[in-house]
Amino acid sequence: MQHDPMDPNFDDEALEPDGWMWVRGGDYVAGWRSAVDAATELKGAMEEAGIDNT
C-alpha cells in the first residue's frame, strides 16, 4: 500500500501562524535542525560511498 503524504482532510488554514499557540522558550525549529543535520550526514556518507547524489 502506497502512503499518501497528503491527508485528504488536510486543512491548509491550520498552517496559518496566527492560529498557532506560541509558548515562550519553545524551540520551534529543533526538528528542522535535526533533519538538516541528518541530511548533511547522509550526504557525506553517500559521497564517501561513491554514490552520486546530484
PyMOL Python script that loads the backbone (N, CA, C, O; Angstrom):
from pymol import cmd

cmd.read_pdbstr("""\
ATOM      1  N   MET A   1       0.842  -1.183   0.000  1.00  0.00           N
ATOM      2  CA  MET A   1       0.000   0.000   0.000  1.00  0.00           C
ATOM      3  C   MET A   1       0.887   1.245   0.000  1.00  0.00           C
ATOM      4  O   MET A   1       1.772   1.376   0.845  1.00  0.00           O
ATOM      5  N   GLN A   2       0.658   2.130  -0.915  1.00  0.00           N
ATOM      6  CA  GLN A   2       1.418   3.377  -1.027  1.00  0.00           C
ATOM      7  C   GLN A   2       0.899   4.380  -0.007  1.00  0.00           C
ATOM      8  O   GLN A   2      -0.307   4.593   0.111  1.00  0.00           O
ATOM      9  N   HIS A   3       1.817   4.991   0.723  1.00  0.00           N
ATOM     10  CA  HIS A   3       1.432   6.009   1.705  1.00  0.00           C
ATOM     11  C   HIS A   3       1.158   7.326   0.984  1.00  0.00           C
ATOM     12  O   HIS A   3       1.975   7.788   0.187  1.00  0.00           O
ATOM     13  N   ASP A   4       0.019   7.918   1.266  1.00  0.00           N
ATOM     14  CA  ASP A   4      -0.327   9.221   0.695  1.00  0.00           C
ATOM     15  C   ASP A   4       0.151  10.298   1.669  1.00  0.00           C
ATOM     16  O   ASP A   4      -0.383  10.409   2.773  1.00  0.00           O
ATOM     17  N   PRO A   5       1.150  11.093   1.274  1.00  0.00           N
ATOM     18  CA  PRO A   5       1.700  12.079   2.196  1.00  0.00           C
ATOM     19  C   PRO A   5       0.742  13.223   2.519  1.00  0.00           C
ATOM     20  O   PRO A   5       0.948  13.946   3.493  1.00  0.00           O
ATOM     21  N   MET A   6      -0.297  13.392   1.712  1.00  0.00           N
ATOM     22  CA  MET A   6      -1.229  14.487   1.964  1.00  0.00           C
ATOM     23  C   MET A   6      -2.557  13.906   2.434  1.00  0.00           C
ATOM     24  O   MET A   6      -3.244  13.218   1.678  1.00  0.00           O
ATOM     25  N   ASP A   7      -2.906  14.177   3.654  1.00  0.00           N
ATOM     26  CA  ASP A   7      -4.171  13.730   4.218  1.00  0.00           C
ATOM     27  C   ASP A   7      -5.304  14.401   3.463  1.00  0.00           C
ATOM     28  O   ASP A   7      -5.284  15.621   3.297  1.00  0.00           O
ATOM     29  N   PRO A   8      -6.296  13.644   2.999  1.00  0.00           N
ATOM     30  CA  PRO A   8      -7.404  14.271   2.264  1.00  0.00           C
ATOM     31  C   PRO A   8      -8.185  15.265   3.122  1.00  0.00           C
ATOM     32  O   PRO A   8      -8.891  16.122   2.592  1.00  0.00           O
ATOM     33  N   ASN A   9      -8.059  15.151   4.445  1.00  0.00           N
ATOM     34  CA  ASN A   9      -8.746  16.083   5.340  1.00  0.00           C
ATOM     35  C   ASN A   9      -7.834  17.228   5.770  1.00  0.00           C
ATOM     36  O   ASN A   9      -8.149  17.962   6.707  1.00  0.00           O
ATOM     37  N   PHE A  10      -6.712  17.377   5.086  1.00  0.00           N
ATOM     38  CA  PHE A  10      -5.743  18.419   5.413  1.00  0.00           C
ATOM     39  C   PHE A  10      -6.374  19.797   5.259  1.00  0.00           C
ATOM     40  O   PHE A  10      -7.028  20.085   4.257  1.00  0.00           O
ATOM     41  N   ASP A  11      -6.172  20.631   6.251  1.00  0.00           N
ATOM     42  CA  ASP A  11      -6.711  21.984   6.238  1.00  0.00           C
ATOM     43  C   ASP A  11      -5.539  22.955   6.170  1.00  0.00           C
ATOM     44  O   ASP A  11      -4.859  23.180   7.171  1.00  0.00           O
ATOM     45  N   ASP A  12      -5.300  23.527   4.998  1.00  0.00           N
ATOM     46  CA  ASP A  12      -4.137  24.408   4.839  1.00  0.00           C
ATOM     47  C   ASP A  12      -4.247  25.647   5.710  1.00  0.00           C
ATOM     48  O   ASP A  12      -3.242  26.316   5.951  1.00  0.00           O
ATOM     49  N   GLU A  13      -5.425  25.965   6.183  1.00  0.00           N
ATOM     50  CA  GLU A  13      -5.576  27.119   7.071  1.00  0.00           C
ATOM     51  C   GLU A  13      -4.916  26.851   8.423  1.00  0.00           C
ATOM     52  O   GLU A  13      -4.585  27.790   9.148  1.00  0.00           O
ATOM     53  N   ALA A  14      -4.721  25.570   8.770  1.00  0.00           N
ATOM     54  CA  ALA A  14      -4.083  25.221  10.037  1.00  0.00           C
ATOM     55  C   ALA A  14      -2.616  25.635  10.036  1.00  0.00           C
ATOM     56  O   ALA A  14      -1.991  25.707  11.094  1.00  0.00           O
ATOM     57  N   LEU A  15      -2.070  25.904   8.870  1.00  0.00           N
ATOM     58  CA  LEU A  15      -0.679  26.323   8.775  1.00  0.00           C
ATOM     59  C   LEU A  15      -0.509  27.815   9.009  1.00  0.00           C
ATOM     60  O   LEU A  15       0.617  28.312   8.996  1.00  0.00           O
ATOM     61  N   GLU A  16      -1.567  28.517   9.214  1.00  0.00           N
ATOM     62  CA  GLU A  16      -1.511  29.958   9.423  1.00  0.00           C
ATOM     63  C   GLU A  16      -0.894  30.256  10.794  1.00  0.00           C
ATOM     64  O   GLU A  16      -1.486  29.909  11.816  1.00  0.00           O
ATOM     65  N   PRO A  17       0.291  30.895  10.834  1.00  0.00           N
ATOM     66  CA  PRO A  17       0.962  31.141  12.118  1.00  0.00           C
ATOM     67  C   PRO A  17       0.119  31.901  13.135  1.00  0.00           C
ATOM     68  O   PRO A  17       0.301  31.717  14.339  1.00  0.00           O
ATOM     69  N   ASP A  18      -0.791  32.741  12.686  1.00  0.00           N
ATOM     70  CA  ASP A  18      -1.618  33.489  13.633  1.00  0.00           C
ATOM     71  C   ASP A  18      -2.560  32.569  14.406  1.00  0.00           C
ATOM     72  O   ASP A  18      -3.076  32.949  15.457  1.00  0.00           O
ATOM     73  N   GLY A  19      -2.785  31.371  13.893  1.00  0.00           N
ATOM     74  CA  GLY A  19      -3.668  30.426  14.561  1.00  0.00           C
ATOM     75  C   GLY A  19      -2.938  29.464  15.474  1.00  0.00           C
ATOM     76  O   GLY A  19      -3.572  28.606  16.089  1.00  0.00           O
ATOM     77  N   TRP A  20      -1.648  29.576  15.580  1.00  0.00           N
ATOM     78  CA  TRP A  20      -0.866  28.664  16.405  1.00  0.00           C
ATOM     79  C   TRP A  20      -0.799  29.138  17.835  1.00  0.00           C
ATOM     80  O   TRP A  20      -1.023  30.313  18.127  1.00  0.00           O
ATOM     81  N   MET A  21      -0.492  28.225  18.717  1.00  0.00           N
ATOM     82  CA  MET A  21      -0.254  28.571  20.118  1.00  0.00           C
ATOM     83  C   MET A  21       1.259  28.659  20.304  1.00  0.00           C
ATOM     84  O   MET A  21       1.971  27.679  20.083  1.00  0.00           O
ATOM     85  N   TRP A  22       1.737  29.795  20.698  1.00  0.00           N
ATOM     86  CA  TRP A  22       3.167  30.003  20.891  1.00  0.00           C
ATOM     87  C   TRP A  22       3.481  29.943  22.380  1.00  0.00           C
ATOM     88  O   TRP A  22       2.766  30.521  23.199  1.00  0.00           O
ATOM     89  N   VAL A  23       4.539  29.251  22.717  1.00  0.00           N
ATOM     90  CA  VAL A  23       4.947  29.105  24.110  1.00  0.00           C
ATOM     91  C   VAL A  23       6.315  29.746  24.272  1.00  0.00           C
ATOM     92  O   VAL A  23       7.252  29.433  23.538  1.00  0.00           O
ATOM     93  N   ARG A  24       6.416  30.639  25.234  1.00  0.00           N
ATOM     94  CA  ARG A  24       7.696  31.306  25.487  1.00  0.00           C
ATOM     95  C   ARG A  24       8.770  30.265  25.775  1.00  0.00           C
ATOM     96  O   ARG A  24       8.569  29.359  26.584  1.00  0.00           O
ATOM     97  N   GLY A  25       9.894  30.401  25.116  1.00  0.00           N
ATOM     98  CA  GLY A  25      11.008  29.486  25.324  1.00  0.00           C
ATOM     99  C   GLY A  25      10.926  28.203  24.506  1.00  0.00           C
ATOM    100  O   GLY A  25      11.831  27.370  24.564  1.00  0.00           O
ATOM    101  N   GLY A  26       9.844  28.041  23.744  1.00  0.00           N
ATOM    102  CA  GLY A  26       9.700  26.838  22.914  1.00  0.00           C
ATOM    103  C   GLY A  26      10.673  26.873  21.749  1.00  0.00           C
ATOM    104  O   GLY A  26      10.840  27.908  21.102  1.00  0.00           O
ATOM    105  N   ASP A  27      11.311  25.755  21.482  1.00  0.00           N
ATOM    106  CA  ASP A  27      12.242  25.668  20.358  1.00  0.00           C
ATOM    107  C   ASP A  27      11.485  25.093  19.175  1.00  0.00           C
ATOM    108  O   ASP A  27      11.339  23.877  19.049  1.00  0.00           O
ATOM    109  N   TYR A  28      11.006  25.971  18.314  1.00  0.00           N
ATOM    110  CA  TYR A  28      10.139  25.557  17.224  1.00  0.00           C
ATOM    111  C   TYR A  28      10.889  25.063  15.995  1.00  0.00           C
ATOM    112  O   TYR A  28      10.267  24.594  15.041  1.00  0.00           O
ATOM    113  N   VAL A  29      12.198  25.159  16.004  1.00  0.00           N
ATOM    114  CA  VAL A  29      12.945  24.710  14.839  1.00  0.00           C
ATOM    115  C   VAL A  29      13.894  23.565  15.170  1.00  0.00           C
ATOM    116  O   VAL A  29      14.750  23.227  14.353  1.00  0.00           O
ATOM    117  N   ALA A  30      13.763  22.965  16.340  1.00  0.00           N
ATOM    118  CA  ALA A  30      14.647  21.871  16.731  1.00  0.00           C
ATOM    119  C   ALA A  30      14.535  20.702  15.751  1.00  0.00           C
ATOM    120  O   ALA A  30      15.548  20.115  15.370  1.00  0.00           O
ATOM    121  N   GLY A  31      13.328  20.366  15.349  1.00  0.00           N
ATOM    122  CA  GLY A  31      13.136  19.274  14.393  1.00  0.00           C
ATOM    123  C   GLY A  31      13.775  19.589  13.052  1.00  0.00           C
ATOM    124  O   GLY A  31      14.357  18.716  12.408  1.00  0.00           O
ATOM    125  N   TRP A  32      13.664  20.838  12.638  1.00  0.00           N
ATOM    126  CA  TRP A  32      14.275  21.261  11.383  1.00  0.00           C
ATOM    127  C   TRP A  32      15.792  21.121  11.462  1.00  0.00           C
ATOM    128  O   TRP A  32      16.424  20.622  10.530  1.00  0.00           O
ATOM    129  N   ARG A  33      16.370  21.560  12.569  1.00  0.00           N
ATOM    130  CA  ARG A  33      17.818  21.436  12.747  1.00  0.00           C
ATOM    131  C   ARG A  33      18.241  19.978  12.709  1.00  0.00           C
ATOM    132  O   ARG A  33      19.245  19.644  12.080  1.00  0.00           O
ATOM    133  N   SER A  34      17.500  19.112  13.368  1.00  0.00           N
ATOM    134  CA  SER A  34      17.825  17.682  13.375  1.00  0.00           C
ATOM    135  C   SER A  34      17.765  17.100  11.970  1.00  0.00           C
ATOM    136  O   SER A  34      18.620  16.301  11.589  1.00  0.00           O
ATOM    137  N   ALA A  35      16.759  17.497  11.201  1.00  0.00           N
ATOM    138  CA  ALA A  35      16.620  16.996   9.834  1.00  0.00           C
ATOM    139  C   ALA A  35      17.765  17.477   8.951  1.00  0.00           C
ATOM    140  O   ALA A  35      18.285  16.717   8.134  1.00  0.00           O
ATOM    141  N   VAL A  36      18.157  18.734   9.114  1.00  0.00           N
ATOM    142  CA  VAL A  36      19.278  19.273   8.325  1.00  0.00           C
ATOM    143  C   VAL A  36      20.563  18.544   8.683  1.00  0.00           C
ATOM    144  O   VAL A  36      21.345  18.197   7.797  1.00  0.00           O
ATOM    145  N   ASP A  37      20.790  18.307   9.970  1.00  0.00           N
ATOM    146  CA  ASP A  37      21.994  17.583  10.398  1.00  0.00           C
ATOM    147  C   ASP A  37      22.005  16.163   9.837  1.00  0.00           C
ATOM    148  O   ASP A  37      23.040  15.687   9.372  1.00  0.00           O
ATOM    149  N   ALA A  38      20.860  15.487   9.879  1.00  0.00           N
ATOM    150  CA  ALA A  38      20.770  14.123   9.351  1.00  0.00           C
ATOM    151  C   ALA A  38      21.017  14.104   7.840  1.00  0.00           C
ATOM    152  O   ALA A  38      21.700  13.214   7.334  1.00  0.00           O
ATOM    153  N   ALA A  39      20.467  15.078   7.126  1.00  0.00           N
ATOM    154  CA  ALA A  39      20.665  15.142   5.674  1.00  0.00           C
ATOM    155  C   ALA A  39      22.126  15.402   5.337  1.00  0.00           C
ATOM    156  O   ALA A  39      22.655  14.828   4.385  1.00  0.00           O
ATOM    157  N   THR A  40      22.783  16.263   6.111  1.00  0.00           N
ATOM    158  CA  THR A  40      24.195  16.550   5.888  1.00  0.00           C
ATOM    159  C   THR A  40      25.033  15.299   6.116  1.00  0.00           C
ATOM    160  O   THR A  40      25.947  15.003   5.346  1.00  0.00           O
ATOM    161  N   GLU A  41      24.712  14.567   7.180  1.00  0.00           N
ATOM    162  CA  GLU A  41      25.445  13.328   7.477  1.00  0.00           C
ATOM    163  C   GLU A  41      25.219  12.286   6.383  1.00  0.00           C
ATOM    164  O   GLU A  41      26.161  11.613   5.964  1.00  0.00           O
ATOM    165  N   LEU A  42      23.988  12.152   5.925  1.00  0.00           N
ATOM    166  CA  LEU A  42      23.673  11.199   4.863  1.00  0.00           C
ATOM    167  C   LEU A  42      24.389  11.564   3.571  1.00  0.00           C
ATOM    168  O   LEU A  42      24.925  10.691   2.889  1.00  0.00           O
ATOM    169  N   LYS A  43      24.399  12.836   3.236  1.00  0.00           N
ATOM    170  CA  LYS A  43      25.081  13.284   2.019  1.00  0.00           C
ATOM    171  C   LYS A  43      26.564  12.939   2.079  1.00  0.00           C
ATOM    172  O   LYS A  43      27.130  12.463   1.095  1.00  0.00           O
ATOM    173  N   GLY A  44      27.199  13.178   3.229  1.00  0.00           N
ATOM    174  CA  GLY A  44      28.603  12.847   3.386  1.00  0.00           C
ATOM    175  C   GLY A  44      28.859  11.355   3.248  1.00  0.00           C
ATOM    176  O   GLY A  44      29.832  10.951   2.611  1.00  0.00           O
ATOM    177  N   ALA A  45      28.007  10.540   3.831  1.00  0.00           N
ATOM    178  CA  ALA A  45      28.155   9.084   3.738  1.00  0.00           C
ATOM    179  C   ALA A  45      27.989   8.614   2.298  1.00  0.00           C
ATOM    180  O   ALA A  45      28.707   7.727   1.838  1.00  0.00           O
ATOM    181  N   MET A  46      27.032   9.220   1.590  1.00  0.00           N
ATOM    182  CA  MET A  46      26.835   8.840   0.192  1.00  0.00           C
ATOM    183  C   MET A  46      28.032   9.222  -0.656  1.00  0.00           C
ATOM    184  O   MET A  46      28.436   8.460  -1.534  1.00  0.00           O
ATOM    185  N   GLU A  47      28.603  10.387  -0.408  1.00  0.00           N
ATOM    186  CA  GLU A  47      29.794  10.820  -1.153  1.00  0.00           C
ATOM    187  C   GLU A  47      30.959   9.872  -0.888  1.00  0.00           C
ATOM    188  O   GLU A  47      31.677   9.499  -1.816  1.00  0.00           O
ATOM    189  N   GLU A  48      31.154   9.478   0.378  1.00  0.00           N
ATOM    190  CA  GLU A  48      32.228   8.556   0.727  1.00  0.00           C
ATOM    191  C   GLU A  48      32.028   7.196   0.063  1.00  0.00           C
ATOM    192  O   GLU A  48      33.000   6.520  -0.272  1.00  0.00           O
ATOM    193  N   ALA A  49      30.787   6.797  -0.125  1.00  0.00           N
ATOM    194  CA  ALA A  49      30.484   5.510  -0.763  1.00  0.00           C
ATOM    195  C   ALA A  49      30.522   5.605  -2.280  1.00  0.00           C
ATOM    196  O   ALA A  49      30.359   4.596  -2.965  1.00  0.00           O
ATOM    197  N   GLY A  50      30.735   6.805  -2.815  1.00  0.00           N
ATOM    198  CA  GLY A  50      30.800   6.981  -4.258  1.00  0.00           C
ATOM    199  C   GLY A  50      29.441   7.059  -4.928  1.00  0.00           C
ATOM    200  O   GLY A  50      29.328   6.835  -6.133  1.00  0.00           O
ATOM    201  N   ILE A  51      28.422   7.373  -4.166  1.00  0.00           N
ATOM    202  CA  ILE A  51      27.067   7.472  -4.713  1.00  0.00           C
ATOM    203  C   ILE A  51      26.837   8.924  -5.131  1.00  0.00           C
ATOM    204  O   ILE A  51      27.004   9.851  -4.339  1.00  0.00           O
ATOM    205  N   ASP A  52      26.447   9.097  -6.402  1.00  0.00           N
ATOM    206  CA  ASP A  52      26.175  10.433  -6.932  1.00  0.00           C
ATOM    207  C   ASP A  52      24.813  10.898  -6.414  1.00  0.00           C
ATOM    208  O   ASP A  52      23.795  10.257  -6.673  1.00  0.00           O
ATOM    209  N   ASN A  53      24.798  11.988  -5.697  1.00  0.00           N
ATOM    210  CA  ASN A  53      23.548  12.481  -5.134  1.00  0.00           C
ATOM    211  C   ASN A  53      23.114  13.821  -5.739  1.00  0.00           C
ATOM    212  O   ASN A  53      22.470  14.636  -5.080  1.00  0.00           O
ATOM    213  N   THR A  54      23.480  14.027  -7.001  1.00  0.00           N
ATOM    214  CA  THR A  54      23.066  15.271  -7.643  1.00  0.00           C
ATOM    215  C   THR A  54      21.727  15.132  -8.309  1.00  0.00           C
ATOM    216  O   THR A  54      21.229  16.091  -8.899  1.00  0.00           O
TER     217      THR A  54
END
""", "prot")
cmd.dss("prot")
cmd.show_as("cartoon", "prot")
cmd.util.cbc("prot")
cmd.orient("prot")
